[in-house]
Amino acid sequence: MKSSMKDKAKGSFHEAKGAVKELAGKVTDNPKLELEGKAEKLAGKAQEKLGQVKKVLGK
């Protein structure tokens, strides 16, 4: 698997995991868990964008 595809896949996974954490934080009224989820979701988006850039550059 190409590096760009790995980054996109990992990014999507982290985005989904972050969304679940964020929702769990909201449901349980746990602001720390909610913030962790938002941060992980954001990191996943960044990693996914990195994969897109690598694809364009051919890496």
PDBQT receptor file of N, H, CA, C and O in Angstrom, charges set to zero:
ATOM      1  N   MET A   1       0.853  -1.176   0.000  1.00  0.00    +0.000 N 
ATOM      2  CA  MET A   1       0.000   0.000   0.000  1.00  0.00    +0.000 C 
ATOM      3  C   MET A   1       0.897   1.237   0.000  1.00  0.00    +0.000 C 
ATOM      4  O   MET A   1       1.870   1.315   0.750  1.00  0.00    +0.000 OA
ATOM      5  N   LYS A   2       0.558   2.188  -0.842  1.00  0.00    +0.000 N 
ATOM      6  H   LYS A   2      -0.232   2.125  -1.451  1.00  0.00    +0.000 HD
ATOM      7  CA  LYS A   2       1.338   3.419  -0.926  1.00  0.00    +0.000 C 
ATOM      8  C   LYS A   2       1.218   4.236   0.354  1.00  0.00    +0.000 C 
ATOM      9  O   LYS A   2       0.237   4.139   1.091  1.00  0.00    +0.000 OA
ATOM     10  N   SER A   3       2.233   5.034   0.591  1.00  0.00    +0.000 N 
ATOM     11  H   SER A   3       3.030   5.113  -0.008  1.00  0.00    +0.000 HD
ATOM     12  CA  SER A   3       2.267   5.887   1.781  1.00  0.00    +0.000 C 
ATOM     13  C   SER A   3       1.073   6.836   1.827  1.00  0.00    +0.000 C 
ATOM     14  O   SER A   3       0.519   7.096   2.895  1.00  0.00    +0.000 OA
ATOM     15  N   SER A   4       0.681   7.350   0.663  1.00  0.00    +0.000 N 
ATOM     16  H   SER A   4       1.131   7.139  -0.204  1.00  0.00    +0.000 HD
ATOM     17  CA  SER A   4      -0.444   8.293   0.626  1.00  0.00    +0.000 C 
ATOM     18  C   SER A   4      -1.739   7.599   1.025  1.00  0.00    +0.000 C 
ATOM     19  O   SER A   4      -2.569   8.181   1.724  1.00  0.00    +0.000 OA
ATOM     20  N   MET A   5      -1.914   6.357   0.582  1.00  0.00    +0.000 N 
ATOM     21  H   MET A   5      -1.240   5.884   0.014  1.00  0.00    +0.000 HD
ATOM     22  CA  MET A   5      -3.123   5.608   0.932  1.00  0.00    +0.000 C 
ATOM     23  C   MET A   5      -3.140   5.257   2.412  1.00  0.00    +0.000 C 
ATOM     24  O   MET A   5      -4.199   5.272   3.040  1.00  0.00    +0.000 OA
ATOM     25  N   LYS A   6      -1.976   4.940   2.976  1.00  0.00    +0.000 N 
ATOM     26  H   LYS A   6      -1.116   4.927   2.466  1.00  0.00    +0.000 HD
ATOM     27  CA  LYS A   6      -1.886   4.634   4.411  1.00  0.00    +0.000 C 
ATOM     28  C   LYS A   6      -2.294   5.850   5.230  1.00  0.00    +0.000 C 
ATOM     29  O   LYS A   6      -3.055   5.736   6.191  1.00  0.00    +0.000 OA
ATOM     30  N   ASP A   7      -1.781   7.018   4.842  1.00  0.00    +0.000 N 
ATOM     31  H   ASP A   7      -1.163   7.111   4.062  1.00  0.00    +0.000 HD
ATOM     32  CA  ASP A   7      -2.112   8.248   5.566  1.00  0.00    +0.000 C 
ATOM     33  C   ASP A   7      -3.606   8.548   5.488  1.00  0.00    +0.000 C 
ATOM     34  O   ASP A   7      -4.220   8.939   6.481  1.00  0.00    +0.000 OA
ATOM     35  N   LYS A   8      -4.183   8.363   4.310  1.00  0.00    +0.000 N 
ATOM     36  H   LYS A   8      -3.685   8.045   3.503  1.00  0.00    +0.000 HD
ATOM     37  CA  LYS A   8      -5.617   8.620   4.154  1.00  0.00    +0.000 C 
ATOM     38  C   LYS A   8      -6.439   7.647   4.992  1.00  0.00    +0.000 C 
ATOM     39  O   LYS A   8      -7.422   8.042   5.619  1.00  0.00    +0.000 OA
ATOM     40  N   ALA A   9      -6.040   6.378   5.006  1.00  0.00    +0.000 N 
ATOM     41  H   ALA A   9      -5.242   6.057   4.498  1.00  0.00    +0.000 HD
ATOM     42  CA  ALA A   9      -6.772   5.367   5.773  1.00  0.00    +0.000 C 
ATOM     43  C   ALA A   9      -6.644   5.632   7.274  1.00  0.00    +0.000 C 
ATOM     44  O   ALA A   9      -7.634   5.585   8.003  1.00  0.00    +0.000 OA
ATOM     45  N   LYS A  10      -5.425   5.908   7.727  1.00  0.00    +0.000 N 
ATOM     46  H   LYS A  10      -4.621   5.947   7.135  1.00  0.00    +0.000 HD
ATOM     47  CA  LYS A  10      -5.222   6.198   9.151  1.00  0.00    +0.000 C 
ATOM     48  C   LYS A  10      -5.961   7.465   9.552  1.00  0.00    +0.000 C 
ATOM     49  O   LYS A  10      -6.534   7.540  10.639  1.00  0.00    +0.000 OA
ATOM     50  N   GLY A  11      -5.948   8.449   8.681  1.00  0.00    +0.000 N 
ATOM     51  H   GLY A  11      -5.483   8.388   7.798  1.00  0.00    +0.000 HD
ATOM     52  CA  GLY A  11      -6.652   9.697   8.958  1.00  0.00    +0.000 C 
ATOM     53  C   GLY A  11      -8.149   9.477   9.103  1.00  0.00    +0.000 C 
ATOM     54  O   GLY A  11      -8.778  10.025  10.008  1.00  0.00    +0.000 OA
ATOM     55  N   SER A  12      -8.712   8.681   8.219  1.00  0.00    +0.000 N 
ATOM     56  H   SER A  12      -8.201   8.236   7.483  1.00  0.00    +0.000 HD
ATOM     57  CA  SER A  12     -10.146   8.381   8.305  1.00  0.00    +0.000 C 
ATOM     58  C   SER A  12     -10.473   7.633   9.587  1.00  0.00    +0.000 C 
ATOM     59  O   SER A  12     -11.494   7.896  10.223  1.00  0.00    +0.000 OA
ATOM     60  N   PHE A  13      -9.600   6.694   9.969  1.00  0.00    +0.000 N 
ATOM     61  H   PHE A  13      -8.771   6.481   9.453  1.00  0.00    +0.000 HD
ATOM     62  CA  PHE A  13      -9.801   5.942  11.203  1.00  0.00    +0.000 C 
ATOM     63  C   PHE A  13      -9.789   6.876  12.415  1.00  0.00    +0.000 C 
ATOM     64  O   PHE A  13     -10.653   6.782  13.287  1.00  0.00    +0.000 OA
ATOM     65  N   HIS A  14      -8.807   7.773  12.464  1.00  0.00    +0.000 N 
ATOM     66  H   HIS A  14      -8.105   7.850  11.756  1.00  0.00    +0.000 HD
ATOM     67  CA  HIS A  14      -8.709   8.697  13.596  1.00  0.00    +0.000 C 
ATOM     68  C   HIS A  14      -9.881   9.675  13.631  1.00  0.00    +0.000 C 
ATOM     69  O   HIS A  14     -10.350  10.057  14.703  1.00  0.00    +0.000 OA
ATOM     70  N   GLU A  15     -10.344  10.071  12.463  1.00  0.00    +0.000 N 
ATOM     71  H   GLU A  15      -9.963   9.761  11.591  1.00  0.00    +0.000 HD
ATOM     72  CA  GLU A  15     -11.521  10.940  12.396  1.00  0.00    +0.000 C 
ATOM     73  C   GLU A  15     -12.744  10.247  12.989  1.00  0.00    +0.000 C 
ATOM     74  O   GLU A  15     -13.482  10.839  13.778  1.00  0.00    +0.000 OA
ATOM     75  N   ALA A  16     -12.949   9.005  12.608  1.00  0.00    +0.000 N 
ATOM     76  H   ALA A  16     -12.350   8.524  11.967  1.00  0.00    +0.000 HD
ATOM     77  CA  ALA A  16     -14.095   8.246  13.117  1.00  0.00    +0.000 C 
ATOM     78  C   ALA A  16     -13.966   8.006  14.621  1.00  0.00    +0.000 C 
ATOM     79  O   ALA A  16     -14.931   8.158  15.369  1.00  0.00    +0.000 OA
ATOM     80  N   LYS A  17     -12.776   7.634  15.046  1.00  0.00    +0.000 N 
ATOM     81  H   LYS A  17     -11.992   7.510  14.438  1.00  0.00    +0.000 HD
ATOM     82  CA  LYS A  17     -12.528   7.387  16.471  1.00  0.00    +0.000 C 
ATOM     83  C   LYS A  17     -12.754   8.669  17.275  1.00  0.00    +0.000 C 
ATOM     84  O   LYS A  17     -13.325   8.634  18.366  1.00  0.00    +0.000 OA
ATOM     85  N   GLY A  18     -12.305   9.789  16.731  1.00  0.00    +0.000 N 
ATOM     86  H   GLY A  18     -11.842   9.818  15.846  1.00  0.00    +0.000 HD
ATOM     87  CA  GLY A  18     -12.496  11.076  17.395  1.00  0.00    +0.000 C 
ATOM     88  C   GLY A  18     -13.964  11.455  17.489  1.00  0.00    +0.000 C 
ATOM     89  O   GLY A  18     -14.403  12.010  18.496  1.00  0.00    +0.000 OA
ATOM     90  N   ALA A  19     -14.719  11.157  16.448  1.00  0.00    +0.000 N 
ATOM     91  H   ALA A  19     -14.362  10.706  15.630  1.00  0.00    +0.000 HD
ATOM     92  CA  ALA A  19     -16.152  11.467  16.451  1.00  0.00    +0.000 C 
ATOM     93  C   ALA A  19     -16.864  10.660  17.537  1.00  0.00    +0.000 C 
ATOM     94  O   ALA A  19     -17.753  11.173  18.217  1.00  0.00    +0.000 OA
ATOM     95  N   VAL A  20     -16.468   9.391  17.694  1.00  0.00    +0.000 N 
ATOM     96  H   VAL A  20     -15.746   8.974  17.141  1.00  0.00    +0.000 HD
ATOM     97  CA  VAL A  20     -17.075   8.543  18.722  1.00  0.00    +0.000 C 
ATOM     98  C   VAL A  20     -16.729   9.080  20.107  1.00  0.00    +0.000 C 
ATOM     99  O   VAL A  20     -17.596   9.159  20.978  1.00  0.00    +0.000 OA
ATOM    100  N   LYS A  21     -15.460   9.450  20.315  1.00  0.00    +0.000 N 
ATOM    101  H   LYS A  21     -14.755   9.386  19.609  1.00  0.00    +0.000 HD
ATOM    102  CA  LYS A  21     -15.042  10.002  21.614  1.00  0.00    +0.000 C 
ATOM    103  C   LYS A  21     -15.791  11.295  21.916  1.00  0.00    +0.000 C 
ATOM    104  O   LYS A  21     -16.245  11.515  23.039  1.00  0.00    +0.000 OA
ATOM    105  N   GLU A  22     -15.914  12.146  20.900  1.00  0.00    +0.000 N 
ATOM    106  H   GLU A  22     -15.545  11.966  19.988  1.00  0.00    +0.000 HD
ATOM    107  CA  GLU A  22     -16.604  13.420  21.074  1.00  0.00    +0.000 C 
ATOM    108  C   GLU A  22     -18.061  13.183  21.482  1.00  0.00    +0.000 C 
ATOM    109  O   GLU A  22     -18.563  13.821  22.407  1.00  0.00    +0.000 OA
ATOM    110  N   LEU A  23     -18.726  12.277  20.797  1.00  0.00    +0.000 N 
ATOM    111  H   LEU A  23     -18.318  11.758  20.045  1.00  0.00    +0.000 HD
ATOM    112  CA  LEU A  23     -20.114  11.965  21.108  1.00  0.00    +0.000 C 
ATOM    113  C   LEU A  23     -20.238  11.361  22.502  1.00  0.00    +0.000 C 
ATOM    114  O   LEU A  23     -21.149  11.709  23.253  1.00  0.00    +0.000 OA
ATOM    115  N   ALA A  24     -19.324  10.459  22.849  1.00  0.00    +0.000 N 
ATOM    116  H   ALA A  24     -18.583  10.177  22.239  1.00  0.00    +0.000 HD
ATOM    117  CA  ALA A  24     -19.347   9.846  24.186  1.00  0.00    +0.000 C 
ATOM    118  C   ALA A  24     -19.150  10.905  25.259  1.00  0.00    +0.000 C 
ATOM    119  O   ALA A  24     -19.774  10.847  26.319  1.00  0.00    +0.000 OA
ATOM    120  N   GLY A  25     -18.288  11.867  24.988  1.00  0.00    +0.000 N 
ATOM    121  H   GLY A  25     -17.781  11.915  24.127  1.00  0.00    +0.000 HD
ATOM    122  CA  GLY A  25     -18.065  12.961  25.937  1.00  0.00    +0.000 C 
ATOM    123  C   GLY A  25     -19.305  13.812  26.123  1.00  0.00    +0.000 C 
ATOM    124  O   GLY A  25     -19.611  14.235  27.239  1.00  0.00    +0.000 OA
ATOM    125  N   LYS A  26     -20.016  14.065  25.046  1.00  0.00    +0.000 N 
ATOM    126  H   LYS A  26     -19.767  13.722  24.140  1.00  0.00    +0.000 HD
ATOM    127  CA  LYS A  26     -21.248  14.850  25.132  1.00  0.00    +0.000 C 
ATOM    128  C   LYS A  26     -22.313  14.094  25.913  1.00  0.00    +0.000 C 
ATOM    129  O   LYS A  26     -22.983  14.667  26.772  1.00  0.00    +0.000 OA
ATOM    130  N   VAL A  27     -22.469  12.808  25.614  1.00  0.00    +0.000 N 
ATOM    131  H   VAL A  27     -21.925  12.343  24.916  1.00  0.00    +0.000 HD
ATOM    132  CA  VAL A  27     -23.510  11.990  26.246  1.00  0.00    +0.000 C 
ATOM    133  C   VAL A  27     -23.256  11.835  27.746  1.00  0.00    +0.000 C 
ATOM    134  O   VAL A  27     -24.182  11.901  28.553  1.00  0.00    +0.000 OA
ATOM    135  N   THR A  28     -21.991  11.628  28.105  1.00  0.00    +0.000 N 
ATOM    136  H   THR A  28     -21.238  11.574  27.449  1.00  0.00    +0.000 HD
ATOM    137  CA  THR A  28     -21.657  11.408  29.513  1.00  0.00    +0.000 C 
ATOM    138  C   THR A  28     -21.340  12.716  30.245  1.00  0.00    +0.000 C 
ATOM    139  O   THR A  28     -20.983  12.701  31.423  1.00  0.00    +0.000 OA
ATOM    140  N   ASP A  29     -21.469  13.821  29.558  1.00  0.00    +0.000 N 
ATOM    141  H   ASP A  29     -21.758  13.833  28.601  1.00  0.00    +0.000 HD
ATOM    142  CA  ASP A  29     -21.157  15.136  30.115  1.00  0.00    +0.000 C 
ATOM    143  C   ASP A  29     -19.721  15.181  30.652  1.00  0.00    +0.000 C 
ATOM    144  O   ASP A  29     -19.468  15.618  31.774  1.00  0.00    +0.000 OA
ATOM    145  N   ASN A  30     -18.794  14.714  29.813  1.00  0.00    +0.000 N 
ATOM    146  H   ASN A  30     -19.000  14.358  28.901  1.00  0.00    +0.000 HD
ATOM    147  CA  ASN A  30     -17.381  14.670  30.145  1.00  0.00    +0.000 C 
ATOM    148  C   ASN A  30     -16.638  15.582  29.171  1.00  0.00    +0.000 C 
ATOM    149  O   ASN A  30     -16.289  15.154  28.071  1.00  0.00    +0.000 OA
ATOM    150  N   PRO A  31     -16.388  16.844  29.563  1.00  0.00    +0.000 N 
ATOM    151  CA  PRO A  31     -15.759  17.788  28.636  1.00  0.00    +0.000 C 
ATOM    152  C   PRO A  31     -14.351  17.369  28.200  1.00  0.00    +0.000 C 
ATOM    153  O   PRO A  31     -13.935  17.664  27.080  1.00  0.00    +0.000 OA
ATOM    154  N   LYS A  32     -13.615  16.679  29.086  1.00  0.00    +0.000 N 
ATOM    155  H   LYS A  32     -13.953  16.439  29.996  1.00  0.00    +0.000 HD
ATOM    156  CA  LYS A  32     -12.259  16.246  28.728  1.00  0.00    +0.000 C 
ATOM    157  C   LYS A  32     -12.303  15.238  27.581  1.00  0.00    +0.000 C 
ATOM    158  O   LYS A  32     -11.533  15.348  26.627  1.00  0.00    +0.000 OA
ATOM    159  N   LEU A  33     -13.198  14.264  27.671  1.00  0.00    +0.000 N 
ATOM    160  H   LEU A  33     -13.824  14.175  28.446  1.00  0.00    +0.000 HD
ATOM    161  CA  LEU A  33     -13.334  13.251  26.620  1.00  0.00    +0.000 C 
ATOM    162  C   LEU A  33     -13.818  13.895  25.322  1.00  0.00    +0.000 C 
ATOM    163  O   LEU A  33     -13.379  13.519  24.235  1.00  0.00    +0.000 OA
ATOM    164  N   GLU A  34     -14.709  14.850  25.439  1.00  0.00    +0.000 N 
ATOM    165  H   GLU A  34     -15.066  15.156  26.322  1.00  0.00    +0.000 HD
ATOM    166  CA  GLU A  34     -15.221  15.560  24.259  1.00  0.00    +0.000 C 
ATOM    167  C   GLU A  34     -14.091  16.310  23.554  1.00  0.00    +0.000 C 
ATOM    168  O   GLU A  34     -13.994  16.280  22.327  1.00  0.00    +0.000 OA
ATOM    169  N   LEU A  35     -13.243  16.978  24.324  1.00  0.00    +0.000 N 
ATOM    170  H   LEU A  35     -13.321  17.003  25.321  1.00  0.00    +0.000 HD
ATOM    171  CA  LEU A  35     -12.110  17.701  23.732  1.00  0.00    +0.000 C 
ATOM    172  C   LEU A  35     -11.092  16.750  23.115  1.00  0.00    +0.000 C 
ATOM    173  O   LEU A  35     -10.525  17.039  22.061  1.00  0.00    +0.000 OA
ATOM    174  N   GLU A  36     -10.861  15.609  23.776  1.00  0.00    +0.000 N 
ATOM    175  H   GLU A  36     -11.322  15.374  24.632  1.00  0.00    +0.000 HD
ATOM    176  CA  GLU A  36      -9.954  14.611  23.200  1.00  0.00    +0.000 C 
ATOM    177  C   GLU A  36     -10.479  14.150  21.843  1.00  0.00    +0.000 C 
ATOM    178  O   GLU A  36      -9.715  13.988  20.891  1.00  0.00    +0.000 OA
ATOM    179  N   GLY A  37     -11.782  13.943  21.770  1.00  0.00    +0.000 N 
ATOM    180  H   GLY A  37     -12.402  14.075  22.543  1.00  0.00    +0.000 HD
ATOM    181  CA  GLY A  37     -12.401  13.517  20.518  1.00  0.00    +0.000 C 
ATOM    182  C   GLY A  37     -12.251  14.557  19.428  1.00  0.00    +0.000 C 
ATOM    183  O   GLY A  37     -11.938  14.231  18.283  1.00  0.00    +0.000 OA
ATOM    184  N   LYS A  38     -12.476  15.813  19.790  1.00  0.00    +0.000 N 
ATOM    185  H   LYS A  38     -12.731  16.078  20.720  1.00  0.00    +0.000 HD
ATOM    186  CA  LYS A  38     -12.326  16.885  18.795  1.00  0.00    +0.000 C 
ATOM    187  C   LYS A  38     -10.891  16.962  18.303  1.00  0.00    +0.000 C 
ATOM    188  O   LYS A  38     -10.647  17.142  17.110  1.00  0.00    +0.000 OA
ATOM    189  N   ALA A  39      -9.929  16.825  19.232  1.00  0.00    +0.000 N 
ATOM    190  H   ALA A  39     -10.127  16.679  20.201  1.00  0.00    +0.000 HD
ATOM    191  CA  ALA A  39      -8.517  16.901  18.858  1.00  0.00    +0.000 C 
ATOM    192  C   ALA A  39      -8.131  15.735  17.947  1.00  0.00    +0.000 C 
ATOM    193  O   ALA A  39      -7.412  15.919  16.964  1.00  0.00    +0.000 OA
ATOM    194  N   GLU A  40      -8.610  14.540  18.278  1.00  0.00    +0.000 N 
ATOM    195  H   GLU A  40      -9.194  14.391  19.076  1.00  0.00    +0.000 HD
ATOM    196  CA  GLU A  40      -8.277  13.370  17.461  1.00  0.00    +0.000 C 
ATOM    197  C   GLU A  40      -8.921  13.481  16.076  1.00  0.00    +0.000 C 
ATOM    198  O   GLU A  40      -8.324  13.094  15.071  1.00  0.00    +0.000 OA
ATOM    199  N   LYS A  41     -10.128  14.005  16.039  1.00  0.00    +0.000 N 
ATOM    200  H   LYS A  41     -10.613  14.319  16.856  1.00  0.00    +0.000 HD
ATOM    201  CA  LYS A  41     -10.817  14.201  14.756  1.00  0.00    +0.000 C 
ATOM    202  C   LYS A  41     -10.033  15.186  13.884  1.00  0.00    +0.000 C 
ATOM    203  O   LYS A  41      -9.874  14.974  12.682  1.00  0.00    +0.000 OA
ATOM    204  N   LEU A  42      -9.556  16.246  14.492  1.00  0.00    +0.000 N 
ATOM    205  H   LEU A  42      -9.685  16.418  15.469  1.00  0.00    +0.000 HD
ATOM    206  CA  LEU A  42      -8.775  17.248  13.764  1.00  0.00    +0.000 C 
ATOM    207  C   LEU A  42      -7.456  16.659  13.272  1.00  0.00    +0.000 C 
ATOM    208  O   LEU A  42      -7.039  16.920  12.144  1.00  0.00    +0.000 OA
ATOM    209  N   ALA A  43      -6.803  15.866  14.118  1.00  0.00    +0.000 N 
ATOM    210  H   ALA A  43      -7.142  15.654  15.034  1.00  0.00    +0.000 HD
ATOM    211  CA  ALA A  43      -5.551  15.227  13.716  1.00  0.00    +0.000 C 
ATOM    212  C   ALA A  43      -5.797  14.256  12.562  1.00  0.00    +0.000 C 
ATOM    213  O   ALA A  43      -4.968  14.137  11.660  1.00  0.00    +0.000 OA
ATOM    214  N   GLY A  44      -6.919  13.575  12.592  1.00  0.00    +0.000 N 
ATOM    215  H   GLY A  44      -7.592  13.672  13.325  1.00  0.00    +0.000 HD
ATOM    216  CA  GLY A  44      -7.264  12.665  11.503  1.00  0.00    +0.000 C 
ATOM    217  C   GLY A  44      -7.471  13.398  10.198  1.00  0.00    +0.000 C 
ATOM    218  O   GLY A  44      -7.037  12.935   9.143  1.00  0.00    +0.000 OA
ATOM    219  N   LYS A  45      -8.133  14.538  10.264  1.00  0.00    +0.000 N 
ATOM    220  H   LYS A  45      -8.485  14.914  11.121  1.00  0.00    +0.000 HD
ATOM    221  CA  LYS A  45      -8.338  15.342   9.050  1.00  0.00    +0.000 C 
ATOM    222  C   LYS A  45      -6.997  15.795   8.486  1.00  0.00    +0.000 C 
ATOM    223  O   LYS A  45      -6.788  15.773   7.273  1.00  0.00    +0.000 OA
ATOM    224  N   ALA A  46      -6.084  16.208   9.374  1.00  0.00    +0.000 N 
ATOM    225  H   ALA A  46      -6.254  16.226  10.359  1.00  0.00    +0.000 HD
ATOM    226  CA  ALA A  46      -4.767  16.668   8.931  1.00  0.00    +0.000 C 
ATOM    227  C   ALA A  46      -3.998  15.529   8.268  1.00  0.00    +0.000 C 
ATOM    228  O   ALA A  46      -3.357  15.728   7.236  1.00  0.00    +0.000 OA
ATOM    229  N   GLN A  47      -4.060  14.332   8.860  1.00  0.00    +0.000 N 
ATOM    230  H   GLN A  47      -4.580  14.170   9.699  1.00  0.00    +0.000 HD
ATOM    231  CA  GLN A  47      -3.354  13.195   8.288  1.00  0.00    +0.000 C 
ATOM    232  C   GLN A  47      -3.952  12.804   6.943  1.00  0.00    +0.000 C 
ATOM    233  O   GLN A  47      -3.228  12.423   6.023  1.00  0.00    +0.000 OA
ATOM    234  N   GLU A  48      -5.254  12.897   6.832  1.00  0.00    +0.000 N 
ATOM    235  H   GLU A  48      -5.842  13.206   7.579  1.00  0.00    +0.000 HD
ATOM    236  CA  GLU A  48      -5.908  12.587   5.563  1.00  0.00    +0.000 C 
ATOM    237  C   GLU A  48      -5.473  13.580   4.485  1.00  0.00    +0.000 C 
ATOM    238  O   GLU A  48      -5.227  13.185   3.345  1.00  0.00    +0.000 OA
ATOM    239  N   LYS A  49      -5.378  14.858   4.833  1.00  0.00    +0.000 N 
ATOM    240  H   LYS A  49      -5.578  15.179   5.758  1.00  0.00    +0.000 HD
ATOM    241  CA  LYS A  49      -4.920  15.880   3.875  1.00  0.00    +0.000 C 
ATOM    242  C   LYS A  49      -3.482  15.608   3.472  1.00  0.00    +0.000 C 
ATOM    243  O   LYS A  49      -3.116  15.798   2.312  1.00  0.00    +0.000 OA
ATOM    244  N   LEU A  50      -2.657  15.161   4.427  1.00  0.00    +0.000 N 
ATOM    245  H   LEU A  50      -2.954  15.007   5.369  1.00  0.00    +0.000 HD
ATOM    246  CA  LEU A  50      -1.273  14.825   4.117  1.00  0.00    +0.000 C 
ATOM    247  C   LEU A  50      -1.224  13.720   3.065  1.00  0.00    +0.000 C 
ATOM    248  O   LEU A  50      -0.406  13.762   2.146  1.00  0.00    +0.000 OA
ATOM    249  N   GLY A  51      -2.100  12.741   3.208  1.00  0.00    +0.000 N 
ATOM    250  H   GLY A  51      -2.764  12.707   3.954  1.00  0.00    +0.000 HD
ATOM    251  CA  GLY A  51      -2.178  11.667   2.214  1.00  0.00    +0.000 C 
ATOM    252  C   GLY A  51      -2.563  12.186   0.849  1.00  0.00    +0.000 C 
ATOM    253  O   GLY A  51      -2.043  11.721  -0.165  1.00  0.00    +0.000 OA
ATOM    254  N   GLN A  52      -3.476  13.154   0.814  1.00  0.00    +0.000 N 
ATOM    255  H   GLN A  52      -3.898  13.532   1.638  1.00  0.00    +0.000 HD
ATOM    256  CA  GLN A  52      -3.878  13.734  -0.467  1.00  0.00    +0.000 C 
ATOM    257  C   GLN A  52      -2.725  14.487  -1.113  1.00  0.00    +0.000 C 
ATOM    258  O   GLN A  52      -2.535  14.422  -2.327  1.00  0.00    +0.000 OA
ATOM    259  N   VAL A  53      -1.959  15.201  -0.298  1.00  0.00    +0.000 N 
ATOM    260  H   VAL A  53      -2.114  15.253   0.689  1.00  0.00    +0.000 HD
ATOM    261  CA  VAL A  53      -0.815  15.948  -0.820  1.00  0.00    +0.000 C 
ATOM    262  C   VAL A  53       0.238  14.977  -1.357  1.00  0.00    +0.000 C 
ATOM    263  O   VAL A  53       0.804  15.199  -2.427  1.00  0.00    +0.000 OA
ATOM    264  N   LYS A  54       0.497  13.907  -0.614  1.00  0.00    +0.000 N 
ATOM    265  H   LYS A  54       0.038  13.727   0.256  1.00  0.00    +0.000 HD
ATOM    266  CA  LYS A  54       1.464  12.918  -1.068  1.00  0.00    +0.000 C 
ATOM    267  C   LYS A  54       1.033  12.296  -2.402  1.00  0.00    +0.000 C 
ATOM    268  O   LYS A  54       1.866  12.031  -3.269  1.00  0.00    +0.000 OA
ATOM    269  N   LYS A  55      -0.269  12.070  -2.556  1.00  0.00    +0.000 N 
ATOM    270  H   LYS A  55      -0.946  12.286  -1.852  1.00  0.00    +0.000 HD
ATOM    271  CA  LYS A  55      -0.775  11.486  -3.793  1.00  0.00    +0.000 C 
ATOM    272  C   LYS A  55      -0.511  12.422  -4.963  1.00  0.00    +0.000 C 
ATOM    273  O   LYS A  55      -0.097  11.989  -6.038  1.00  0.00    +0.000 OA
ATOM    274  N   VAL A  56      -0.757  13.715  -4.742  1.00  0.00    +0.000 N 
ATOM    275  H   VAL A  56      -1.094  14.067  -3.869  1.00  0.00    +0.000 HD
ATOM    276  CA  VAL A  56      -0.545  14.703  -5.797  1.00  0.00    +0.000 C 
ATOM    277  C   VAL A  56       0.937  14.788  -6.161  1.00  0.00    +0.000 C 
ATOM    278  O   VAL A  56       1.290  14.925  -7.332  1.00  0.00    +0.000 OA
ATOM    279  N   LEU A  57       1.794  14.706  -5.151  1.00  0.00    +0.000 N 
ATOM    280  H   LEU A  57       1.507  14.595  -4.199  1.00  0.00    +0.000 HD
ATOM    281  CA  LEU A  57       3.227  14.780  -5.399  1.00  0.00    +0.000 C 
ATOM    282  C   LEU A  57       3.818  13.470  -5.894  1.00  0.00    +0.000 C 
ATOM    283  O   LEU A  57       4.971  13.422  -6.322  1.00  0.00    +0.000 OA
ATOM    284  N   GLY A  58       3.029  12.413  -5.834  1.00  0.00    +0.000 N 
ATOM    285  H   GLY A  58       2.092  12.451  -5.486  1.00  0.00    +0.000 HD
ATOM    286  CA  GLY A  58       3.475  11.130  -6.341  1.00  0.00    +0.000 C 
ATOM    287  C   GLY A  58       4.334  10.345  -5.383  1.00  0.00    +0.000 C 
ATOM    288  O   GLY A  58       5.185   9.566  -5.813  1.00  0.00    +0.000 OA
ATOM    289  N   LYS A  59       4.134  10.533  -4.099  1.00  0.00    +0.000 N 
ATOM    290  H   LYS A  59       3.443  11.167  -3.750  1.00  0.00    +0.000 HD
ATOM    291  CA  LYS A  59       4.942   9.788  -3.106  1.00  0.00    +0.000 C 
ATOM    292  C   LYS A  59       4.145   8.678  -2.503  1.00  0.00    +0.000 C 
ATOM    293  O   LYS A  59       4.652   7.946  -1.653  1.00  0.00    +0.000 OA
TER     294      LYS A  59
